[in-house]
Structures are given as C-alpha cells and as structure tokens.
Amino acid sequence: TDDDMFSNVFCENSKKLIDVHLFALAAQYYSLSNLGVSTPLEDLIEALRRDNQGTTGIKTDEFMNNKKSHEVQVMSELVDSIAKYCGINQVIDIGSGKGYLSSFLSMQYNLKVYGIDSSNTTTNGAHERNRKLKKHWRAYQSRARANVEGQRLEKANDRPVQSEINCKAISEKLLNKTSSLQHQDQVTIQDLAPSCGFTGIGTSETSKQTEVDLASRTQSDESKLSEEVLAILNVLPADAVEVFSSSRSNSGELCEEEKEQRKMASLKAKASKSCESNLYFPLTSCITAETELSDIITDLEDCMMVGLHTCGNLAANTLRIFTAKPEIKAVCSVGCCYHLLSEQFENQEDCPEEVWGFPMCQYLKDKGWCCGRNARMSACLALERVAVGQMLPIESLFYRAVLQVIIEEIYGVTKSDRHVGKTFSKSSSFIDYVRKSLKKLELDDSKLPDSCIMDYYGKYKHRMNELEAFNMLKVVLAPCIEVLILLDRLCYLKEQDNIAWSGLVKLFDPVKSPRCYAVIALKKQSCF
C-alpha cells in the first residue's frame, strides 16, 4: 500500500523527518500531475467544440504583460468553447480586477461580460484602462494604417522581382500569339501587365484596370482595418471614442435640417451602442455564497461564471453560487491565495452558520479535516519556478523569521490579526525592516534600540542555511497541499445532483503562472 511504501519517511516515535529523498518521492507521488485525475485541456476543448472553429484575431501582448497575456489567451479560448457548447452569450467574471479577462472575452469573442470586483479601486482601474485605450486609440489606428501601407509597399517592391522571373515566359507567349493578340489585346494585356510589371505595353484600358485593382485593394485593406477598429471599440463605453467623419470638412455647407437629422442619427447610434455594443460592464460588489446576482445584474440571463485567480474564499463561493443558481450553466474557476481561506476546523470554534472556504466537500467535513495557515501558505509556493532556477527569497524569509522571534521574546506576542505584508521590498536594512514591521503590528518600537535588533540578527545569521533547507522542503510539499484543496472543491461538485460533468484542468504553464489548475463544471441538460 501507499502507507507501507512511504512509512519510513518519518520516525515512528519522534515523528521527525528522517529520509529526505523518500519524502521528495512521496510528495511527487501525491501531486496532481501524478494522480491522473486531471483532464487534458486539449481533450476538453475538442469535446466542447463540436463543429465550432477556433477564433483568431487580437493579440493580448499589446495590452498586458507576458504572464497575464498567457493566462487570458488560454482561459478565454476555453470559456468561449464552453459558452458556445452551452448556447449562452453572457459571462460573469468574479473578482475581475482591472478587467483583463473580461475585456478580452468581449473584444475577441463578442461575449457579453459583467466583471464584478469588491474593490472600487480595481473597478475604477478597469474604467481607467478603457480610458487609456481611448487616449491611445488614434496612435493605435495610425500604426495599424502604417502597417497596412507598409505591407502594400512591400508587395509593390516584390513585383519587379517576380516580373523578371516571368518576363521570358511572357515574351515567348506574346510572340507565339501575335495574331490572336490583335483580336484579344485588351483581355491579354489586362491579364499579363500586372504580373510582368511592364509599362511600355500598357494601354489606357490597362491603366484604368490597374486603378480599379488598386482601389479595390485599398478598400479591402481599409475594410480589414475597420474590422480591427470595431473589435476594440466593442470593449469601450459607447462614448469612449469620438467618431470623426470626413464629411465634417464641409459641415458648414449643410442646411439646418440636415444638421438636425445627423444629430438625431448620432444620438440613436450612441443609444444603440450603449444597449448592444458595450459588451463589458465593470461593477463593484462584494460576492458571498448568499449573493443574489439578479440584484447586481438587472438583465441576468442564462450565463456562465468565471474567475481568474480569485482569492481565498471567493473561489469557493463562486462554486457555491454556481451550484445554487439555475441560470448559471457552467463555471470555470482558477483560485489562488490559499492562505486567505477560512477553515471550519482551524480554531475548533462551533459556528454552524458560517460558510467556510475549506473544507467544502462532505467527506472532509465528516473527517474534521484542517490544514492550518502554515500549510496553506506552503500551498502558494511555486515548485516549478524553483525547479528552473527562480530561487526562493531567502533573505526576506530570514528577516521575517527573526522578526517573529523578536516580537515573541520582547513583546510577548504569539498571534496577531495584523500582517507585515510586503515590508521587505520597502526597507533599506534589517533595522528599517523591523521598525516598519513593528509599526504595522502597532507595537512600540521605541523600547527596542538598534543594537538590540542587530544582536538578534547576528545571533541567527549562521542558521540561514537551515532556513533555506526548511523552505525547500515546504516547496516540495506545496503541490500535495494544493491537491487537497483542489480535490476538496472537485468532490464538492461531484456531490451535487445537478452537475453533468466536472473536472480539474491544467490551463497554464506553471512556470509562467503557478496557480495553473481550473475547476470546471457544466450543469445537466435538464437544467438548461
């Protein structure tokens, strides 16, 4: 059995680790990639697609960094496939932040997306992002036109080279068909002149035809450009981009009646765009397991819920809302920040009315299972990144460990609801770090001289290697703890009667995006 296989990892009496190599093998054995319970992304998309073809178009790297671009590209393709499979057009993005996923879903796939975030700051950030798109729109438009013109010139420059290759064959053809050319000169010249690039044999008809071809090509290029413009306009508010018309140059010549007609048409167009074309709506609301989406979204219809790196309890609550609301036909949720999960059995408090982030499934509830904050913190570590050389921030971990000793020995504090946060990156030295941290924890640092702080630093500095080794063991164990949290969520879905299919799918490259697994579920057809 598995227990026998790894029984010698820890000492039976002291429970201390005695075989590091076996410990690493056991951690690998129980990782999600080795258990065989996840569904390959390619298989899922193929099953969902039916006869639908993939969409190509806008690239995300112009609007976001590499990590976010990778996440949005992959997840949006899957969400679109699920939406098509379920026959729905409305998507609710929980914990949408600045709207990277939401805006791309609406822009690229023409889905109607409501992005909901609990923070006004991030919702305003989503609006600000749209404002920046508006601000840089003319430059983007000019660049697109320049690219089109550059491609046209490049093709034009290639023509003389191609005509030299074809010149001999064409000359022979002309010599062999002199008599027939006398009767069919217009057709033949029109067919051959553009390929050869000749100017000497062109006639007025050829010139006209070339002009028509150029005009047609220009129209085609401008049409493609217009499609690009419209695709991005869909993500902006109705009045985000001012439309310029060439007719403005002679607007002074218009009669009052025509001006009024144009004004009314513009107003109608804006109203129509507001109702139909504005496909992304950033909203601010705190989402809980009891949230009524119809109170937030007035035109709620059959839809799916998505969440890209929803923090803590929000990922669990997303699944609870999905199972409880009949109008939500599918869910695709990638969680993160496991350390922020609330645990039912962590403090052994009897709060039956509380909705906890962990555990969700009845099996682990019956077991009274508890991870604890330290284990959940470990689940957030990125084994794949460490494996490719992106080492742990040992110095900041050392600072934090020594700080813990100081606040326990000097202040007698063993537990606090406050957190130090990202103080290390804002500190110039260990002394600066300790003082800033104490202020965040609301502890009086005046009774702690600099010399005392440095004494603690010197006392433990030689143990930094031990700390590094300990944290490497935590990194090795991280996937096992994440498996427990993810399988808990999957088992919760398996326990529901209205779920047709549910699974864990690895969406992202874990080096680019360590929290790479999505919990996905579709409701039974009878629920549609």
C-alpha positions in Angstrom: 0.0 0.0 0.0 0.9 3.7 -0.2 1.3 3.8 3.6 3.8 1.0 3.5 5.7 2.5 0.6 6.4 5.7 2.5 6.3 4.5 6.1 10.0 5.3 6.7 9.8 9.0 5.8 9.3 10.0 9.4 10.5 8.5 12.6 7.7 6.4 14.2 8.4 7.7 17.7 9.6 11.3 17.3 7.6 12.0 14.0 10.7 13.8 12.7 11.8 13.6 9.1 14.5 11.0 8.6 14.6 10.3 4.9 14.6 13.4 2.7 14.8 11.5 -0.6 11.8 9.4 0.2 10.0 12.5 1.4 10.5 14.1 -2.1 9.4 10.9 -3.8 6.2 10.7 -1.7 5.4 14.4 -2.5 5.8 13.7 -6.2 3.7 10.6 -5.9 0.8 12.6 -4.4 1.0 15.6 -6.8 -1.9 16.3 -9.1 0.1 15.7 -12.2 0.9 12.2 -11.0 -2.5 11.2 -9.6 -4.1 11.1 -13.1 -7.3 12.9 -12.0 -7.0 16.0 -14.2 -8.4 16.3 -17.7 -6.1 17.5 -20.5 -7.0 20.9 -21.8 -6.8 19.8 -25.5 -9.2 16.9 -24.9 -11.8 19.2 -23.2 -11.7 21.9 -25.9 -12.0 19.2 -28.6 -15.0 17.7 -26.8 -16.7 21.1 -26.4 -16.0 22.5 -29.8 -18.2 20.2 -31.9 -18.2 21.9 -35.3 -17.2 25.3 -33.9 -13.9 26.7 -35.3 -11.3 28.5 -33.2 -11.2 32.3 -33.4 -8.1 34.2 -34.4 -7.6 37.9 -34.1 -6.5 40.3 -31.5 -3.2 39.6 -29.6 -3.1 40.3 -25.9 0.6 41.2 -25.6 -0.2 44.8 -26.7 -2.4 45.3 -23.6 -0.9 43.3 -20.8 2.3 41.6 -19.6 3.5 38.2 -20.6 2.1 36.3 -17.7 -1.3 37.9 -17.9 -1.3 37.6 -21.7 -0.7 33.8 -21.4 -3.4 33.4 -18.8 -6.0 35.4 -20.7 -5.3 33.9 -24.1 -5.7 30.3 -22.8 -8.6 30.8 -20.5 -10.6 33.0 -22.9 -10.5 30.3 -25.6 -11.8 27.7 -23.1 -14.5 30.0 -21.8 -15.7 30.7 -25.4 -15.8 27.0 -26.2 -17.9 26.3 -23.0 -20.2 29.2 -23.8 -20.8 28.0 -27.3 -21.3 24.5 -26.1 -24.0 25.7 -23.6 -25.5 28.1 -26.1 -25.0 31.1 -23.9 -23.7 34.6 -24.5 -23.4 36.1 -21.0 -20.4 35.7 -18.8 -19.9 36.8 -15.2 -16.3 37.4 -14.2 -16.0 37.1 -10.4 -13.0 39.1 -8.9 -12.4 40.7 -12.3 -9.9 43.3 -11.1 -8.9 45.6 -13.9 -10.9 43.5 -16.5 -8.1 41.9 -18.5 -10.1 38.7 -19.0 -13.4 40.4 -19.2 -12.4 42.9 -21.9 -10.7 40.2 -24.0 -13.7 37.9 -23.8 -15.9 40.7 -25.1 -13.5 42.0 -27.6 -12.3 38.8 -29.1 -15.3 36.5 -28.7 -18.2 39.0 -28.7 -19.4 37.8 -25.3 -21.4 40.0 -23.0 -19.4 40.2 -19.8 -20.1 41.5 -16.4 -16.9 42.0 -14.4 -17.6 42.1 -10.6 -15.0 43.1 -8.1 -15.3 44.0 -4.4 -12.9 47.0 -4.6 -13.9 50.3 -6.0 -10.3 50.9 -6.7 -9.9 48.0 -9.1 -13.3 48.7 -10.7 -12.1 52.2 -11.3 -8.9 50.7 -12.6 -11.0 48.8 -15.2 -12.6 52.1 -16.3 -9.2 53.7 -16.3 -7.9 51.0 -18.6 -10.6 51.8 -21.0 -9.8 55.5 -20.8 -6.2 54.7 -21.7 -7.4 52.7 -24.7 -9.3 55.7 -25.8 -6.3 58.0 -25.2 -4.0 55.9 -27.3 -6.6 55.0 -29.9 -5.6 57.4 -32.6 -1.9 56.3 -32.3 -3.0 52.7 -32.5 -5.2 53.5 -35.5 -2.3 55.3 -37.3 0.1 52.5 -36.5 -2.4 50.0 -38.0 -2.8 52.1 -41.1 1.0 52.4 -41.4 1.3 48.6 -41.1 -1.2 48.2 -43.9 0.6 50.7 -46.1 3.9 49.1 -45.3 2.6 45.7 -46.4 1.2 47.3 -49.6 4.6 48.9 -50.5 6.4 45.7 -49.7 4.2 43.8 -52.1 4.7 46.5 -54.7 8.5 46.3 -54.3 8.3 42.5 -54.8 6.5 42.8 -58.1 9.6 43.8 -60.3 11.5 40.8 -58.9 8.6 38.5 -59.8 8.2 40.1 -63.2 11.9 39.4 -64.1 11.3 35.7 -63.4 8.2 35.7 -65.6 9.4 38.0 -68.3 10.9 35.5 -70.6 7.9 33.2 -70.5 5.6 36.1 -71.1 7.7 37.4 -74.1 7.6 34.0 -75.7 3.8 33.9 -75.1 3.4 37.3 -76.7 5.5 36.3 -79.8 3.6 33.0 -80.3 0.2 34.7 -80.1 0.8 37.8 -82.1 -2.1 37.2 -84.4 -4.6 36.4 -81.6 -3.5 39.4 -79.6 -4.7 41.6 -82.4 -8.2 40.5 -81.6 -7.8 40.0 -77.8 -5.3 42.7 -76.9 -7.4 44.2 -74.2 -8.0 41.0 -72.3 -4.4 39.7 -72.6 -2.8 42.9 -71.6 -5.0 43.3 -68.6 -4.1 39.8 -67.6 -0.4 40.0 -68.1 0.7 43.5 -67.5 0.2 43.5 -63.7 2.2 40.3 -63.4 5.1 41.4 -65.5 5.2 45.0 -64.3 5.6 46.3 -67.9 4.8 49.9 -68.6 5.6 50.1 -72.3 2.9 47.8 -73.5 0.1 49.2 -71.2 -2.9 50.9 -72.8 -5.5 53.3 -71.4 -7.6 50.2 -70.6 -4.7 48.7 -68.6 -4.2 51.9 -66.7 -7.9 52.0 -65.8 -7.9 48.4 -64.8 -4.8 48.9 -62.6 -6.5 51.9 -60.9 -9.6 49.7 -60.2 -7.4 47.0 -58.8 -5.5 49.4 -56.5 -8.8 51.0 -55.4 -10.2 47.5 -54.7 -7.1 46.5 -52.7 -7.2 49.8 -50.8 -10.9 49.2 -50.0 -10.1 45.7 -48.8 -7.2 46.9 -46.5 -9.4 49.6 -45.1 -12.1 47.1 -44.5 -9.7 44.9 -42.5 -8.6 47.9 -40.5 -12.3 48.8 -39.8 -12.9 45.3 -38.5 -9.9 45.8 -36.1 -11.3 49.1 -35.0 -14.8 47.8 -34.4 -13.4 44.8 -32.5 -11.7 47.1 -30.0 -14.5 49.6 -29.9 -16.8 46.9 -28.6 -14.9 46.9 -25.3 -15.1 50.6 -24.8 -18.1 52.6 -23.4 -20.4 54.0 -26.0 -18.9 57.5 -25.8 -15.3 56.4 -25.2 -14.1 57.1 -28.7 -15.2 60.2 -30.7 -16.0 59.2 -34.2 -14.5 61.5 -36.9 -16.2 61.8 -40.2 -14.7 63.2 -43.4 -18.0 65.0 -44.0 -17.0 67.4 -41.2 -14.9 69.3 -43.5 -17.9 70.7 -45.3 -20.3 70.6 -42.4 -20.7 74.4 -42.8 -22.4 73.8 -46.1 -25.1 71.6 -44.6 -28.6 73.1 -44.2 -30.1 73.2 -40.7 -32.5 70.3 -41.5 -29.6 68.0 -42.5 -27.7 69.0 -39.4 -30.6 68.1 -37.2 -31.1 64.8 -39.0 -27.4 63.9 -38.5 -27.6 64.9 -34.8 -30.6 62.6 -34.2 -28.9 59.8 -36.1 -25.8 60.2 -33.9 -27.8 60.1 -30.7 -29.7 57.0 -31.9 -26.4 55.3 -32.7 -25.0 56.2 -29.3 -28.1 54.8 -27.6 -28.0 51.7 -29.7 -24.3 51.1 -29.0 -24.9 51.7 -25.3 -27.6 48.9 -25.3 -26.0 46.5 -27.7 -22.3 47.1 -28.4 -20.9 47.9 -25.0 -20.2 44.3 -24.1 -18.1 44.8 -21.0 -19.5 46.2 -17.8 -17.3 46.6 -14.7 -19.3 46.5 -11.4 -18.4 46.8 -7.8 -19.9 44.4 -5.3 -18.8 42.0 -2.5 -19.6 38.5 -3.5 -20.5 35.9 -0.9 -22.1 32.5 -1.0 -25.5 34.1 -0.5 -25.1 36.8 -3.1 -28.2 37.3 -5.4 -26.7 38.0 -8.8 -30.0 39.4 -10.1 -29.7 42.2 -7.5 -26.4 43.2 -9.2 -27.1 42.4 -12.8 -30.6 43.6 -13.9 -30.6 41.7 -17.2 -29.3 38.4 -15.8 -29.9 35.5 -18.2 -28.5 32.0 -18.8 -24.8 32.5 -18.3 -21.5 31.0 -17.0 -19.3 32.2 -14.2 -15.5 32.5 -14.5 -12.8 33.6 -12.1 -9.1 34.1 -13.0 -7.1 33.8 -9.7 -10.0 34.5 -7.4 -8.5 34.9 -3.9 -9.3 32.9 -0.8 -12.9 32.2 -0.1 -14.1 33.8 -3.3 -13.1 30.7 -5.3 -15.2 28.5 -3.0 -18.1 30.9 -3.0 -18.0 31.0 -6.8 -18.7 27.3 -6.9 -21.4 27.5 -4.3 -23.2 30.2 -6.3 -22.9 28.1 -9.4 -24.5 25.1 -7.9 -27.3 27.1 -6.3 -28.4 29.3 -9.2 -30.2 27.6 -12.1 -29.4 30.3 -14.6 -25.7 29.6 -14.2 -25.0 26.8 -16.7 -21.2 26.4 -16.3 -18.2 27.5 -14.2 -14.5 27.9 -14.8 -12.6 28.9 -11.7 -8.9 29.3 -11.1 -8.3 30.0 -7.4 -5.2 31.4 -5.6 -4.2 32.9 -2.2 -4.9 29.7 -0.3 -3.6 31.3 2.8 -6.6 33.6 2.9 -9.1 30.7 3.0 -11.1 30.4 6.2 -11.1 26.9 7.7 -14.0 25.4 9.7 -11.9 23.3 12.0 -8.8 25.5 12.3 -9.8 27.2 15.6 -12.2 24.5 16.8 -14.9 27.1 17.1 -18.5 25.9 16.8 -20.0 28.3 14.2 -22.6 26.2 12.2 -23.9 29.2 10.4 -20.6 30.3 9.0 -19.8 29.5 5.3 -16.1 28.4 5.2 -13.6 28.3 2.4 -12.3 24.9 3.5 -13.4 22.1 3.6 -16.2 22.2 1.0 -17.0 18.5 0.5 -18.9 16.4 3.0 -16.2 13.8 3.1 -13.6 16.1 4.6 -16.2 17.8 6.8 -17.0 14.4 8.3 -13.3 13.9 8.9 -13.0 17.3 10.6 -10.0 18.0 8.3 -7.8 21.0 8.9 -4.8 22.3 7.0 -3.8 25.3 9.1 -2.4 28.6 7.9 1.2 27.5 7.6 0.2 24.6 5.3 -2.0 26.9 3.2 0.9 29.3 2.9 3.1 26.5 1.7 0.5 25.6 -1.0 1.1 29.0 -2.5 4.7 28.2 -3.3 5.8 27.6 -6.8 7.8 24.3 -7.2 8.1 24.6 -11.0 9.7 28.0 -10.8 12.2 26.9 -8.2 13.0 23.9 -10.3 14.0 26.1 -13.2 16.2 28.3 -11.1 13.9 31.0 -9.8 15.1 30.6 -6.2 13.2 31.5 -3.0 13.6 35.0 -1.4 15.6 33.6 1.4 16.8 36.9 2.8 13.2 38.2 3.2 12.2 34.9 4.8 15.1 35.2 7.2 14.1 38.8 8.1 10.6 37.5 8.8 11.7 34.6 10.9 14.0 36.8 13.1 11.2 39.3 13.4 9.0 36.6 14.7 11.5 35.8 17.5 11.8 39.5 18.4 8.0 40.1 18.8 7.6 36.9 20.8 10.6 37.5 23.2 10.4 41.3 23.5 6.7 41.9 23.2 5.2 38.5 24.3 3.0 38.4 21.2 2.4 35.0 19.7 -0.6 35.7 17.5 -1.9 38.8 15.7 -4.6 39.6 13.3 -2.3 42.2 11.6 0.2 41.3 8.9 3.6 42.6 7.9 2.9 42.4 4.2 5.5 43.4 1.6 7.6 45.4 4.1 10.9 43.8 3.0 10.9 45.4 -0.5 10.4 48.8 1.1 13.1 48.5 3.6 16.7 49.6 3.3 18.1 47.4 6.1 17.2 44.8 8.7 16.8 47.6 11.3 14.5 49.5 9.0 12.5 46.4 8.3 12.0 45.6 12.0 10.8 49.2 12.8 8.4 49.4 9.9 7.0 46.0 10.7 6.5 46.9 14.4 4.6 49.9 13.4 2.4 47.9 11.1 1.7 45.5 14.0 1.0 48.5 16.2 3.9 47.7 18.6 6.0 50.3 20.3 9.5 50.2 18.7 10.9 53.0 20.9 11.9 50.4 23.6 13.9 48.5 21.1 17.4 50.1 20.4 19.2 49.4 17.1 21.9 47.5 18.9 19.3 45.0 20.2 17.9 44.5 16.8 21.3 43.8 15.3 22.1 41.4 18.2 19.1 39.3 17.1 20.3 39.4 13.5 23.8 38.3 14.4 22.5 35.5 16.7 20.6 33.8 13.9 22.5 34.7 10.8 24.6 31.5 10.8 21.3 29.5 10.7 20.2 31.0 7.3 21.2 27.8 5.5 18.9 25.8 7.8 16.0 28.2 7.0 16.7 27.7 3.3 16.6 23.9 3.6 13.4 24.0 5.6 11.7 26.2 2.9 12.9 23.9 0.1 11.1 21.1 1.9 8.0 23.3 2.0 8.3 23.9 -1.7 8.5 20.2 -2.4 5.4 19.6 -0.3 3.4 22.5 -1.8 1.7 20.5 -4.7 0.4 18.0 -2.2 -1.4 20.6 -0.1 -2.7 22.3 -3.3 -4.1 18.9 -4.4 -6.0 18.6 -1.2 -7.7 22.0 -1.6 -8.5 21.4 -5.3 -9.8 17.9 -4.8 -12.0 19.2 -2.0 -13.6 21.6 -4.5 -13.9 18.9 -7.1 -15.5 16.5 -4.6 -18.0 19.2 -3.6 -19.1 19.4 -7.2 -19.3 15.6 -7.6 -21.7 15.6 -4.6 -24.2 17.8 -6.4 -27.1 16.2 -8.3 -27.4 18.9 -11.0 -23.8 18.6 -12.4 -23.4 16.8 -15.7 -19.6 16.9 -15.7 -16.8 18.4 -13.5 -13.1 18.2 -13.6 -9.7 19.7 -12.9 -7.9 21.1 -16.0 -4.3 22.4 -16.2 -4.7 25.6 -18.1 -1.4 27.4 -17.8 2.3 26.8 -17.9 3.1 26.6 -14.2 6.4 28.4 -14.6 4.6 31.4 -16.0 1.5 31.0 -13.8 2.0 28.7 -10.8 -1.7 28.6 -9.9 -2.5 26.8 -13.1 -5.4 24.4 -12.4 -9.0 25.3 -13.1 -12.1 23.8 -11.5 -14.6 23.4 -14.3 -18.2 22.1 -14.3 -21.3 22.0 -16.6 -24.8 21.6 -15.4 -27.1 18.8 -16.7 -29.0 19.5 -19.9 -32.3 19.3 -18.0 -31.1 22.4 -16.1 -30.7 24.4 -19.3 
